[in-house]
Amino acid sequence: MEKLIAQCKLYKGEDLNPFESEDSNKSQFWQFEERWVRMMLNEQPTLNGYVNRYISKLGDFDPVCDCPLSLKALMFERYNHWLGGFDDETGVEDFLSFFETYMNIE
């Protein structure tokens, strides 16, 4: 579990989201990371589907970062589900902007 948590920017193993009432972006990204850790620990096959969809929609897009592909894929899936669906042209650009927000969080 520690190796997974070490790959997260915000989730540090807490039971409750420490950003719930103070920062909506951090809160949302914390939730994605926490869910990703749980899915990885439970070896959820759903993540493979997320990765396949991510690759099919974004091709070989892989920003120079240390964010695991399966975490990016989970964010992509959640972004499309909760934040507006997916339109091939604008959806990719919108997601990339969303992901950049995540990468710039300190």
N, CA, C and O atoms as a Tinker XYZ file with bonds, in Angstrom:
   424  protein
     1  N      0.819000   -1.197000    0.000000    73     2
     2  CA     0.000000    0.000000    0.000000    64     1     3
     3  C      0.865000    1.264000    0.000000    63     2     4     5
     4  O      0.535000    2.252000   -0.656000    81     3
     5  N      1.979000    1.219000    0.748000    73     3     6
     6  CA     2.837000    2.391000    0.840000    64     5     7
     7  C      3.394000    2.805000   -0.516000    63     6     8     9
     8  O      3.538000    3.995000   -0.793000    81     7
     9  N      3.710000    1.819000   -1.368000    73     7    10
    10  CA     4.241000    2.142000   -2.695000    64     9    11
    11  C      3.198000    2.857000   -3.547000    63    10    12    13
    12  O      3.529000    3.756000   -4.321000    81    11
    13  N      1.951000    2.458000   -3.402000    73    11    14
    14  CA     0.871000    3.113000   -4.137000    64    13    15
    15  C      0.657000    4.533000   -3.622000    63    14    16    17
    16  O      0.548000    5.476000   -4.406000    81    15
    17  N      0.598000    4.678000   -2.321000    73    15    18
    18  CA     0.372000    5.993000   -1.713000    64    17    19
    19  C      1.512000    6.945000   -2.058000    63    18    20    21
    20  O      1.290000    8.144000   -2.229000    81    19
    21  N      2.717000    6.424000   -2.160000    73    19    22
    22  CA     3.870000    7.262000   -2.509000    64    21    23
    23  C      3.727000    7.880000   -3.903000    63    22    24    25
    24  O      4.370000    8.885000   -4.204000    81    23
    25  N      2.900000    7.291000   -4.738000    73    23    26
    26  CA     2.682000    7.808000   -6.091000    64    25    27
    27  C      1.564000    8.847000   -6.151000    63    26    28    29
    28  O      1.278000    9.403000   -7.211000    81    27
    29  N      0.943000    9.100000   -5.017000    73    27    30
    30  CA    -0.152000   10.067000   -4.942000    64    29    31
    31  C      0.366000   11.426000   -4.493000    63    30    32    33
    32  O      1.303000   11.518000   -3.700000    81    31
    33  N     -0.252000   12.467000   -5.008000    73    31    34
    34  CA     0.100000   13.828000   -4.620000    64    33    35
    35  C     -0.633000   14.259000   -3.348000    63    34    36    37
    36  O     -0.097000   15.030000   -2.553000    81    35
    37  N     -1.859000   13.760000   -3.156000    73    35    38
    38  CA    -2.704000   14.248000   -2.071000    64    37    39
    39  C     -3.121000   13.166000   -1.077000    63    38    40    41
    40  O     -3.136000   13.413000    0.129000    81    39
    41  N     -3.452000   12.002000   -1.553000    73    39    42
    42  CA    -3.924000   10.929000   -0.673000    64    41    43
    43  C     -2.745000   10.323000    0.069000    63    42    44    45
    44  O     -1.782000    9.857000   -0.540000    81    43
    45  N     -2.835000   10.336000    1.390000    73    43    46
    46  CA    -1.760000    9.815000    2.234000    64    45    47
    47  C     -2.233000    8.681000    3.139000    63    46    48    49
    48  O     -1.592000    8.366000    4.142000    81    47
    49  N     -3.359000    8.075000    2.775000    73    47    50
    50  CA    -3.871000    6.951000    3.543000    64    49    51
    51  C     -4.947000    7.323000    4.550000    63    50    52    53
    52  O     -5.380000    6.484000    5.340000    81    51
    53  N     -5.379000    8.572000    4.526000    73    51    54
    54  CA    -6.400000    9.017000    5.472000    64    53    55
    55  C     -7.726000    8.309000    5.203000    63    54    56    57
    56  O     -8.012000    7.884000    4.083000    81    55
    57  N     -8.526000    8.197000    6.262000    73    55    58
    58  CA    -9.873000    7.651000    6.116000    64    57    59
    59  C    -10.853000    8.702000    5.601000    63    58    60    61
    60  O    -11.800000    8.383000    4.883000    81    59
    61  N    -10.615000    9.953000    5.974000    73    59    62
    62  CA   -11.499000   11.051000    5.569000    64    61    63
    63  C    -10.722000   12.045000    4.715000    63    62    64    65
    64  O     -9.531000   12.276000    4.927000    81    63
    65  N    -11.413000   12.620000    3.760000    73    63    66
    66  CA   -10.822000   13.584000    2.850000    64    65    67
    67  C    -10.514000   14.889000    3.594000    63    66    68    69
    68  O    -11.437000   15.586000    4.016000    81    67
    69  N     -9.230000   15.229000    3.759000    73    67    70
    70  CA    -8.889000   16.445000    4.500000    64    69    71
    71  C     -9.178000   17.730000    3.727000    63    70    72    73
    72  O     -9.106000   18.819000    4.295000    81    71
    73  N     -9.501000   17.617000    2.449000    73    71    74
    74  CA    -9.752000   18.790000    1.615000    64    73    75
    75  C    -11.241000   19.012000    1.358000    63    74    76    77
    76  O    -11.618000   19.908000    0.603000    81    75
    77  N    -12.076000   18.201000    1.983000    73    75    78
    78  CA   -13.521000   18.198000    1.722000    64    77    79
    79  C    -14.148000   19.589000    1.729000    63    78    80    81
    80  O    -14.943000   19.912000    0.846000    81    79
    81  N    -13.803000   20.404000    2.703000    73    79    82
    82  CA   -14.489000   21.696000    2.820000    64    81    83
    83  C    -13.612000   22.887000    2.437000    63    82    84    85
    84  O    -14.079000   24.025000    2.463000    81    83
    85  N    -12.363000   22.646000    2.086000    73    83    86
    86  CA   -11.497000   23.799000    1.832000    64    85    87
    87  C    -11.114000   24.018000    0.373000    63    86    88    89
    88  O    -10.929000   25.165000   -0.034000    81    87
    89  N    -10.990000   22.979000   -0.415000    73    87    90
    90  CA   -10.521000   23.148000   -1.795000    64    89    91
    91  C    -11.162000   22.074000   -2.664000    63    90    92    93
    92  O    -10.837000   20.893000   -2.542000    81    91
    93  N    -12.072000   22.487000   -3.541000    73    91    94
    94  CA   -12.823000   21.501000   -4.323000    64    93    95
    95  C    -11.931000   20.720000   -5.285000    63    94    96    97
    96  O    -12.154000   19.526000   -5.483000    81    95
    97  N    -10.918000   21.365000   -5.894000    73    95    98
    98  CA   -10.015000   20.627000   -6.779000    64    97    99
    99  C     -9.229000   19.580000   -6.011000    63    98   100   101
   100  O     -9.173000   18.416000   -6.406000    81    99
   101  N     -8.623000   20.002000   -4.911000    73    99   102
   102  CA    -7.847000   19.046000   -4.115000    64   101   103
   103  C     -8.742000   17.923000   -3.591000    63   102   104   105
   104  O     -8.332000   16.762000   -3.566000    81   103
   105  N     -9.934000   18.258000   -3.181000    73   103   106
   106  CA   -10.870000   17.264000   -2.673000    64   105   107
   107  C    -11.184000   16.230000   -3.749000    63   106   108   109
   108  O    -11.179000   15.025000   -3.494000    81   107
   109  N    -11.454000   16.717000   -4.942000    73   107   110
   110  CA   -11.781000   15.813000   -6.049000    64   109   111
   111  C    -10.592000   14.935000   -6.408000    63   110   112   113
   112  O    -10.753000   13.728000   -6.589000    81   111
   113  N     -9.413000   15.511000   -6.513000    73   111   114
   114  CA    -8.229000   14.734000   -6.865000    64   113   115
   115  C     -7.860000   13.746000   -5.758000    63   114   116   117
   116  O     -7.403000   12.638000   -6.038000    81   115
   117  N     -8.060000   14.152000   -4.493000    73   115   118
   118  CA    -7.834000   13.235000   -3.375000    64   117   119
   119  C     -8.736000   12.009000   -3.520000    63   118   120   121
   120  O     -8.297000   10.876000   -3.326000    81   119
   121  N    -10.001000   12.251000   -3.864000    73   119   122
   122  CA   -10.955000   11.148000   -4.039000    64   121   123
   123  C    -10.515000   10.214000   -5.169000    63   122   124   125
   124  O    -10.626000    8.995000   -5.043000    81   123
   125  N    -10.018000   10.777000   -6.262000    73   123   126
   126  CA    -9.536000    9.942000   -7.371000    64   125   127
   127  C     -8.357000    9.081000   -6.928000    63   126   128   129
   128  O     -8.301000    7.887000   -7.226000    81   127
   129  N     -7.424000    9.695000   -6.219000    73   127   130
   130  CA    -6.249000    8.938000   -5.764000    64   129   131
   131  C     -6.648000    7.850000   -4.767000    63   130   132   133
   132  O     -6.160000    6.722000   -4.844000    81   131
   133  N     -7.517000    8.186000   -3.850000    73   131   134
   134  CA    -7.951000    7.205000   -2.848000    64   133   135
   135  C     -8.643000    6.030000   -3.529000    63   134   136   137
   136  O     -8.403000    4.875000   -3.177000    81   135
   137  N     -9.490000    6.323000   -4.491000    73   135   138
   138  CA   -10.186000    5.267000   -5.231000    64   137   139
   139  C     -9.185000    4.417000   -6.020000    63   138   140   141
   140  O     -9.304000    3.193000   -6.063000    81   139
   141  N     -8.202000    5.070000   -6.641000    73   139   142
   142  CA    -7.185000    4.360000   -7.418000    64   141   143
   143  C     -6.408000    3.393000   -6.518000    63   142   144   145
   144  O     -6.184000    2.243000   -6.896000    81   143
   145  N     -6.000000    3.850000   -5.340000    73   143   146
   146  CA    -5.267000    2.983000   -4.409000    64   145   147
   147  C     -6.129000    1.774000   -4.046000    63   146   148   149
   148  O     -5.647000    0.642000   -4.081000    81   147
   149  N     -7.389000    1.999000   -3.700000    73   147   150
   150  CA    -8.276000    0.883000   -3.345000    64   149   151
   151  C     -8.435000   -0.090000   -4.516000    63   150   152   153
   152  O     -8.396000   -1.306000   -4.328000    81   151
   153  N     -8.612000    0.451000   -5.722000    73   151   154
   154  CA    -8.785000   -0.412000   -6.896000    64   153   155
   155  C     -7.518000   -1.219000   -7.175000    63   154   156   157
   156  O     -7.592000   -2.397000   -7.525000    81   155
   157  N     -6.371000   -0.590000   -7.020000    73   155   158
   158  CA    -5.105000   -1.301000   -7.244000    64   157   159
   159  C     -4.918000   -2.407000   -6.197000    63   158   160   161
   160  O     -4.508000   -3.519000   -6.529000    81   159
   161  N     -5.216000   -2.099000   -4.953000    73   159   162
   162  CA    -5.069000   -3.098000   -3.881000    64   161   163
   163  C     -6.002000   -4.287000   -4.104000    63   162   164   165
   164  O     -5.649000   -5.425000   -3.795000    81   163
   165  N     -7.182000   -4.022000   -4.637000    73   163   166
   166  CA    -8.165000   -5.082000   -4.886000    64   165   167
   167  C     -8.023000   -5.694000   -6.276000    63   166   168   169
   168  O     -8.815000   -6.550000   -6.672000    81   167
   169  N     -7.004000   -5.245000   -7.015000    73   167   170
   170  CA    -6.742000   -5.747000   -8.365000    64   169   171
   171  C     -8.012000   -5.723000   -9.224000    63   170   172   173
   172  O     -8.370000   -6.709000   -9.870000    81   171
   173  N     -8.671000   -4.577000   -9.209000    73   171   174
   174  CA    -9.909000   -4.396000   -9.951000    64   173   175
   175  C     -9.656000   -4.485000  -11.458000    63   174   176   177
   176  O     -8.890000   -3.685000  -11.997000    81   175
   177  N    -10.276000   -5.429000  -12.137000    73   175   178
   178  CA   -10.103000   -5.525000  -13.595000    64   177   179
   179  C    -10.675000   -4.326000  -14.334000    63   178   180   181
   180  O    -10.344000   -4.091000  -15.496000    81   179
   181  N    -11.532000   -3.570000  -13.662000    73   179   182
   182  CA   -12.109000   -2.368000  -14.261000    64   181   183
   183  C    -11.013000   -1.394000  -14.695000    63   182   184   185
   184  O    -11.160000   -0.690000  -15.693000    81   183
   185  N     -9.919000   -1.361000  -13.942000    73   183   186
   186  CA    -8.822000   -0.461000  -14.294000    64   185   187
   187  C     -8.260000   -0.782000  -15.668000    63   186   188   189
   188  O     -7.874000    0.130000  -16.399000    81   187
   189  N     -8.206000   -2.051000  -16.036000    73   187   190
   190  CA    -7.717000   -2.410000  -17.366000    64   189   191
   191  C     -8.602000   -1.806000  -18.447000    63   190   192   193
   192  O     -8.103000   -1.330000  -19.466000    81   191
   193  N     -9.903000   -1.824000  -18.230000    73   191   194
   194  CA   -10.825000   -1.210000  -19.174000    64   193   195
   195  C    -10.604000    0.293000  -19.262000    63   194   196   197
   196  O    -10.653000    0.870000  -20.349000    81   195
   197  N    -10.359000    0.932000  -18.111000    73   195   198
   198  CA   -10.081000    2.366000  -18.100000    64   197   199
   199  C     -8.815000    2.677000  -18.897000    63   198   200   201
   200  O     -8.780000    3.629000  -19.677000    81   199
   201  N     -7.778000    1.863000  -18.694000    73   199   202
   202  CA    -6.513000    2.073000  -19.409000    64   201   203
   203  C     -6.726000    1.901000  -20.911000    63   202   204   205
   204  O     -6.234000    2.704000  -21.704000    81   203
   205  N     -7.447000    0.875000  -21.297000    73   203   206
   206  CA    -7.709000    0.642000  -22.725000    64   205   207
   207  C     -8.466000    1.811000  -23.343000    63   206   208   209
   208  O     -8.146000    2.251000  -24.448000    81   207
   209  N     -9.469000    2.311000  -22.630000    73   207   210
   210  CA   -10.242000    3.452000  -23.151000    64   209   211
   211  C     -9.361000    4.693000  -23.235000    63   210   212   213
   212  O     -9.415000    5.429000  -24.220000    81   211
   213  N     -8.554000    4.926000  -22.213000    73   211   214
   214  CA    -7.642000    6.069000  -22.192000    64   213   215
   215  C     -6.735000    6.025000  -23.426000    63   214   216   217
   216  O     -6.589000    7.023000  -24.131000    81   215
   217  N     -6.135000    4.874000  -23.676000    73   215   218
   218  CA    -5.223000    4.724000  -24.817000    64   217   219
   219  C     -5.971000    4.884000  -26.135000    63   218   220   221
   220  O     -5.454000    5.496000  -27.070000    81   219
   221  N     -7.180000    4.342000  -26.219000    73   219   222
   222  CA    -7.934000    4.452000  -27.475000    64   221   223
   223  C     -8.345000    5.890000  -27.772000    63   222   224   225
   224  O     -8.443000    6.271000  -28.938000    81   223
   225  N     -8.586000    6.692000  -26.741000    73   223   226
   226  CA    -9.023000    8.078000  -26.944000    64   225   227
   227  C     -7.863000    9.063000  -27.031000    63   226   228   229
   228  O     -7.929000   10.037000  -27.781000    81   227
   229  N     -6.806000    8.816000  -26.271000    73   227   230
   230  CA    -5.694000    9.759000  -26.240000    64   229   231
   231  C     -4.454000    9.238000  -26.958000    63   230   232   233
   232  O     -3.425000    9.914000  -26.986000    81   231
   233  N     -4.541000    8.061000  -27.529000    73   231   234
   234  CA    -3.398000    7.504000  -28.245000    64   233   235
   235  C     -2.211000    7.332000  -27.329000    63   234   236   237
   236  O     -2.320000    6.772000  -26.238000    81   235
   237  N     -1.090000    7.816000  -27.784000    73   235   238
   238  CA     0.121000    7.629000  -26.986000    64   237   239
   239  C      0.422000    8.828000  -26.092000    63   238   240   241
   240  O      1.547000    8.983000  -25.617000    81   239
   241  N     -0.591000    9.687000  -25.858000    73   239   242
   242  CA    -0.380000   10.833000  -24.977000    64   241   243
   243  C      0.106000   10.342000  -23.622000    63   242   244   245
   244  O     -0.559000    9.556000  -22.946000    81   243
   245  N      1.240000   10.808000  -23.258000    73   243   246
   246  CA     1.794000   10.457000  -21.960000    64   245   247
   247  C      2.658000   11.621000  -21.503000    63   246   248   249
   248  O      3.846000   11.682000  -21.819000    81   247
   249  N      2.052000   12.556000  -20.750000    73   247   250
   250  CA     2.838000   13.707000  -20.334000    64   249   251
   251  C      4.053000   13.260000  -19.530000    63   250   252   253
   252  O      4.037000   12.229000  -18.858000    81   251
   253  N      5.073000   14.044000  -19.617000    73   251   254
   254  CA     6.283000   13.730000  -18.863000    64   253   255
   255  C      5.968000   13.988000  -17.393000    63   254   256   257
   256  O      6.047000   15.116000  -16.906000    81   255
   257  N      5.617000   12.929000  -16.715000    73   255   258
   258  CA     5.304000   13.021000  -15.294000    64   257   259
   259  C      5.413000   11.625000  -14.701000    63   258   260   261
   260  O      5.547000   10.633000  -15.418000    81   259
   261  N      5.355000   11.572000  -13.415000    73   259   262
   262  CA     5.466000   10.273000  -12.762000    64   261   263
   263  C      4.109000    9.721000  -12.323000    63   262   264   265
   264  O      4.038000    8.839000  -11.468000    81   263
   265  N      3.052000   10.237000  -12.905000    73   263   266
   266  CA     1.703000    9.753000  -12.600000    64   265   267
   267  C      1.480000    8.422000  -13.314000    63   266   268   269
   268  O      1.626000    8.349000  -14.534000    81   267
   269  N      1.130000    7.376000  -12.578000    73   267   270
   270  CA     0.907000    6.067000  -13.207000    64   269   271
   271  C     -0.205000    6.117000  -14.263000    63   270   272   273
   272  O     -1.198000    6.827000  -14.108000    81   271
   273  N     -0.015000    5.355000  -15.326000    73   271   274
   274  CA    -0.992000    5.312000  -16.411000    64   273   275
   275  C     -2.377000    4.940000  -15.891000    63   274   276   277
   276  O     -3.369000    5.533000  -16.314000    81   275
   277  N     -2.462000    3.976000  -14.988000    73   275   278
   278  CA    -3.774000    3.557000  -14.492000    64   277   279
   279  C     -4.461000    4.667000  -13.696000    63   278   280   281
   280  O     -5.689000    4.749000  -13.704000    81   279
   281  N     -3.698000    5.522000  -13.011000    73   279   282
   282  CA    -4.285000    6.658000  -12.301000    64   281   283
   283  C     -4.772000    7.703000  -13.299000    63   282   284   285
   284  O     -5.859000    8.256000  -13.130000    81   283
   285  N     -3.974000    7.982000  -14.347000    73   283   286
   286  CA    -4.420000    8.910000  -15.384000    64   285   287
   287  C     -5.694000    8.385000  -16.042000    63   286   288   289
   288  O     -6.622000    9.145000  -16.318000    81   287
   289  N     -5.726000    7.085000  -16.286000    73   287   290
   290  CA    -6.890000    6.477000  -16.928000    64   289   291
   291  C     -8.122000    6.587000  -16.035000    63   290   292   293
   292  O     -9.219000    6.852000  -16.527000    81   291
   293  N     -7.957000    6.387000  -14.737000    73   291   294
   294  CA    -9.077000    6.538000  -13.805000    64   293   295
   295  C     -9.562000    7.979000  -13.812000    63   294   296   297
   296  O    -10.769000    8.219000  -13.833000    81   295
   297  N     -8.653000    8.935000  -13.796000    73   295   298
   298  CA    -9.052000   10.344000  -13.841000    64   297   299
   299  C     -9.790000   10.661000  -15.140000    63   298   300   301
   300  O    -10.785000   11.386000  -15.135000    81   299
   301  N     -9.303000   10.118000  -16.238000    73   299   302
   302  CA    -9.939000   10.321000  -17.536000    64   301   303
   303  C    -11.367000    9.772000  -17.518000    63   302   304   305
   304  O    -12.297000   10.421000  -17.997000    81   303
   305  N    -11.525000    8.593000  -16.972000    73   303   306
   306  CA   -12.847000    7.955000  -16.899000    64   305   307
   307  C    -13.785000    8.762000  -16.017000    63   306   308   309
   308  O    -14.929000    9.015000  -16.395000    81   307
   309  N    -13.312000    9.168000  -14.849000    73   307   310
   310  CA   -14.141000    9.947000  -13.919000    64   309   311
   311  C    -14.449000   11.329000  -14.493000    63   310   312   313
   312  O    -15.562000   11.833000  -14.346000    81   311
   313  N    -13.466000   11.935000  -15.142000    73   311   314
   314  CA   -13.690000   13.240000  -15.769000    64   313   315
   315  C    -14.824000   13.136000  -16.782000    63   314   316   317
   316  O    -15.740000   13.959000  -16.792000    81   315
   317  N    -14.755000   12.136000  -17.617000    73   315   318
   318  CA   -15.776000   11.979000  -18.648000    64   317   319
   319  C    -17.136000   11.627000  -18.064000    63   318   320   321
   320  O    -18.167000   12.043000  -18.593000    81   319
   321  N    -17.145000   10.876000  -16.994000    73   319   322
   322  CA   -18.415000   10.480000  -16.388000    64   321   323
   323  C    -19.080000   11.655000  -15.666000    63   322   324   325
   324  O    -20.272000   11.903000  -15.845000    81   323
   325  N    -18.312000   12.372000  -14.857000    73   323   326
   326  CA   -18.896000   13.390000  -13.987000    64   325   327
   327  C    -18.797000   14.804000  -14.518000    63   326   328   329
   328  O    -19.593000   15.660000  -14.131000    81   327
   329  N    -17.848000   15.073000  -15.388000    73   327   330
   330  CA   -17.598000   16.462000  -15.753000    64   329   331
   331  C    -17.909000   16.785000  -17.206000    63   330   332   333
   332  O    -17.267000   17.654000  -17.795000    81   331
   333  N    -18.859000   16.119000  -17.776000    73   331   334
   334  CA   -19.320000   16.600000  -19.055000    64   333   335
   335  C    -19.309000   15.648000  -20.221000    63   334   336   337
   336  O    -19.597000   16.062000  -21.344000    81   335
   337  N    -18.991000   14.401000  -20.006000    73   335   338
   338  CA   -19.013000   13.469000  -21.121000    64   337   339
   339  C    -17.818000   13.639000  -22.029000    63   338   340   341
   340  O    -16.855000   14.322000  -21.681000    81   339
   341  N    -17.879000   13.026000  -23.177000    73   339   342
   342  CA   -16.709000   13.027000  -24.046000    64   341   343
   343  C    -17.077000   13.363000  -25.474000    63   342   344   345
   344  O    -17.901000   12.699000  -26.103000    81   343
   345  N    -16.457000   14.390000  -25.958000    73   343   346
   346  CA   -16.526000   14.770000  -27.362000    64   345   347
   347  C    -15.088000   14.662000  -27.848000    63   346   348   349
   348  O    -14.192000   15.267000  -27.259000    81   347
   349  N    -14.855000   13.910000  -28.899000    73   347   350
   350  CA   -13.484000   13.599000  -29.303000    64   349   351
   351  C    -12.554000   14.803000  -29.330000    63   350   352   353
   352  O    -11.432000   14.721000  -28.831000    81   351
   353  N    -12.992000   15.909000  -29.898000    73   351   354
   354  CA   -12.087000   17.045000  -30.051000    64   353   355
   355  C    -11.986000   17.872000  -28.773000    63   354   356   357
   356  O    -10.895000   18.053000  -28.232000    81   355
   357  N    -13.111000   18.368000  -28.294000    73   355   358
   358  CA   -13.053000   19.222000  -27.115000    64   357   359
   359  C    -12.836000   18.421000  -25.844000    63   358   360   361
   360  O    -12.236000   18.927000  -24.895000    81   359
   361  N    -13.306000   17.196000  -25.803000    73   359   362
   362  CA   -13.137000   16.377000  -24.606000    64   361   363
   363  C    -11.688000   16.119000  -24.265000    63   362   364   365
   364  O    -11.308000   16.170000  -23.096000    81   363
   365  N    -10.878000   15.846000  -25.262000    73   363   366
   366  CA    -9.450000   15.610000  -25.016000    64   365   367
   367  C     -8.797000   16.882000  -24.495000    63   366   368   369
   368  O     -8.058000   16.847000  -23.511000    81   367
   369  N     -9.067000   18.004000  -25.152000    73   367   370
   370  CA    -8.478000   19.270000  -24.713000    64   369   371
   371  C     -8.919000   19.618000  -23.291000    63   370   372   373
   372  O     -8.109000   20.053000  -22.473000    81   371
   373  N    -10.197000   19.424000  -23.007000    73   371   374
   374  CA   -10.703000   19.713000  -21.667000    64   373   375
   375  C    -10.052000   18.807000  -20.625000    63   374   376   377
   376  O     -9.679000   19.262000  -19.544000    81   375
   377  N     -9.917000   17.530000  -20.956000    73   375   378
   378  CA    -9.276000   16.619000  -20.007000    64   377   379
   379  C     -7.822000   17.007000  -19.784000    63   378   380   381
   380  O     -7.350000   16.984000  -18.647000    81   379
   381  N     -7.107000   17.359000  -20.835000    73   379   382
   382  CA    -5.700000   17.729000  -20.683000    64   381   383
   383  C     -5.551000   18.946000  -19.775000    63   382   384   385
   384  O     -4.614000   19.017000  -18.979000    81   383
   385  N     -6.465000   19.895000  -19.890000    73   383   386
   386  CA    -6.455000   21.049000  -19.002000    64   385   387
   387  C     -6.737000   20.624000  -17.561000    63   386   388   389
   388  O     -6.082000   21.086000  -16.627000    81   387
   389  N     -7.711000   19.746000  -17.395000    73   387   390
   390  CA    -8.060000   19.186000  -16.092000    64   389   391
   391  C     -6.855000   18.461000  -15.488000    63   390   392   393
   392  O     -6.549000   18.641000  -14.309000    81   391
   393  N     -6.181000   17.651000  -16.284000    73   391   394
   394  CA    -5.023000   16.898000  -15.800000    64   393   395
   395  C     -3.872000   17.840000  -15.447000    63   394   396   397
   396  O     -3.140000   17.594000  -14.488000    81   395
   397  N     -3.714000   18.898000  -16.203000    73   395   398
   398  CA    -2.669000   19.882000  -15.904000    64   397   399
   399  C     -2.924000   20.528000  -14.545000    63   398   400   401
   400  O     -1.985000   20.789000  -13.793000    81   399
   401  N     -4.208000   20.786000  -14.228000    73   399   402
   402  CA    -4.550000   21.309000  -12.910000    64   401   403
   403  C     -4.051000   20.363000  -11.826000    63   402   404   405
   404  O     -3.468000   20.797000  -10.833000    81   403
   405  N     -4.283000   19.069000  -12.023000    73   403   406
   406  CA    -3.818000   18.064000  -11.065000    64   405   407
   407  C     -2.302000   18.107000  -10.930000    63   406   408   409
   408  O     -1.771000   18.107000   -9.819000    81   407
   409  N     -1.609000   18.144000  -12.059000    73   407   410
   410  CA    -0.146000   18.102000  -12.027000    64   409   411
   411  C      0.452000   19.337000  -11.351000    63   410   412   413
   412  O      1.566000   19.278000  -10.831000    81   411
   413  N     -0.274000   20.443000  -11.356000    73   411   414
   414  CA     0.240000   21.680000  -10.755000    64   413   415
   415  C     -0.118000   21.851000   -9.282000    63   414   416   417
   416  O      0.298000   22.824000   -8.653000    81   415
   417  N     -0.881000   20.921000   -8.731000    73   415   418
   418  CA    -1.243000   20.992000   -7.308000    64   417   419
   419  C     -0.006000   20.707000   -6.462000    63   418   420   421
   420  O      0.770000   19.792000   -6.735000    81   419
   421  N      0.141000   21.504000   -5.452000    73   419   422
   422  CA     1.270000   21.286000   -4.525000    64   421   423
   423  C      0.775000   20.912000   -3.171000    63   422   424
   424  O      1.573000   20.689000   -2.261000    81   423
